[in-house]
């Protein structure tokens, strides 16, 4: 086993998901803050889920890299395999996260809007 291939694979397996979740973090925080803020506004619900996403994405990529990494071949083979596994791990992890985040959003969108009271004549702008 080549130590360089092993280390390179592990570095890619960690950096790939970090970059992907880092890219999604700003919009994911907005969505999660909206979903988590109902009972206790300003609490750390969204931060918990962001950190969980990091752990899930990194762990998923590491499991794939350690299970199927190319450590004995050439450096180019190891690099190709490491990038493929990191992309697959990130894709699967982010797909799971997106599905879980989208479920409550879909439920909220499916609820009928509350009927609004008719505007009284005195409240209208003339």
C-alpha positions in Angstrom: 0.0 0.0 0.0 1.3 3.4 -0.9 1.1 5.8 2.0 0.9 8.8 -0.4 -2.2 7.3 -2.1 -3.8 6.5 1.3 -3.2 10.0 2.6 -4.3 11.7 -0.6 -7.5 9.6 -0.6 -8.3 10.6 2.9 -7.7 14.3 2.3 -9.9 14.3 -0.7 -12.6 12.3 1.1 -12.7 15.1 3.8 -12.2 18.2 1.7 -14.8 17.2 -1.0 -17.8 17.1 1.4 -16.5 20.2 3.3 -16.6 22.2 0.1 -20.0 20.9 -0.9 -21.6 21.6 2.5 -19.8 24.9 2.7 -21.3 25.9 -0.6 -24.8 24.9 0.6 -24.5 26.3 4.1 -25.8 29.9 3.5 -29.1 28.8 1.9 -29.4 25.7 4.1 -29.2 28.0 7.2 -32.0 30.1 5.9 -34.3 27.1 5.2 -33.4 25.5 8.5 -33.9 28.7 10.5 -37.3 29.0 9.0 -38.2 25.4 9.8 -36.6 25.3 13.3 -37.7 28.8 14.5 -41.3 28.1 15.1 -41.2 27.2 18.8 -38.1 28.9 19.9 -36.8 31.6 17.6 -33.0 32.2 17.6 -32.2 28.8 19.1 -29.4 26.5 17.7 -31.7 24.1 15.8 -30.3 25.0 12.3 -26.7 24.9 13.6 -27.2 21.4 14.9 -28.5 20.2 11.5 -25.6 22.0 9.6 -23.1 20.2 11.9 -24.9 16.9 11.4 -24.7 17.4 7.7 -21.0 17.9 7.9 -20.5 14.8 10.0 -22.8 12.7 7.7 -21.1 13.9 4.5 -17.6 13.4 5.7 -18.3 10.1 7.3 -20.0 8.8 4.2 -17.1 9.8 2.0 -14.6 8.4 4.4 -16.4 5.0 4.6 -16.5 4.8 0.8 -12.8 5.9 0.5 -11.6 3.4 3.1 -13.7 0.6 1.6 -13.1 1.1 -2.0 -10.0 3.3 -2.3 -7.2 2.5 -4.7 -4.1 2.5 -2.5 -1.8 0.1 -4.4 -1.9 1.5 -8.0 -0.4 4.6 -9.5 -1.0 8.1 -8.0 -3.2 9.0 -10.9 -5.4 5.9 -10.3 -5.6 6.8 -6.6 -6.5 10.4 -7.4 -9.2 9.4 -9.9 -10.7 6.8 -7.5 -10.5 9.3 -4.5 -12.3 12.0 -6.5 -15.0 9.6 -7.7 -15.6 8.3 -4.2 -15.7 11.7 -2.6 -18.2 12.9 -5.2 -20.3 9.8 -4.7 -20.2 10.2 -0.9 -21.1 13.9 -1.1 -23.9 13.2 -3.5 -25.5 10.5 -1.5 -25.1 12.5 1.8 -26.5 15.7 0.4 -29.3 13.8 -1.3 -30.3 12.3 2.0 -30.1 15.7 3.7 -32.0 17.5 1.0 -34.8 14.9 1.1 -35.1 15.3 4.9 -35.1 19.1 4.7 -37.6 19.1 1.8 -40.2 16.9 3.6 -41.3 19.6 6.1 -41.2 22.2 3.4 -43.4 20.1 1.2 -45.9 19.6 4.1 -45.9 23.4 4.7 -46.6 24.1 1.1 -49.4 21.5 0.9 -51.3 23.1 3.8 -54.2 25.3 2.6 -53.6 29.0 3.3 -55.6 30.4 6.2 -58.5 32.4 4.8 -58.1 36.1 5.3 -60.8 38.3 6.7 -62.5 40.5 4.2 -61.2 44.1 4.2 -63.8 46.4 5.8 -64.8 49.5 3.9 -63.3 51.7 6.6 -59.9 50.0 6.2 -59.6 50.5 2.5 -57.6 53.2 1.0 -59.6 55.7 -0.9 
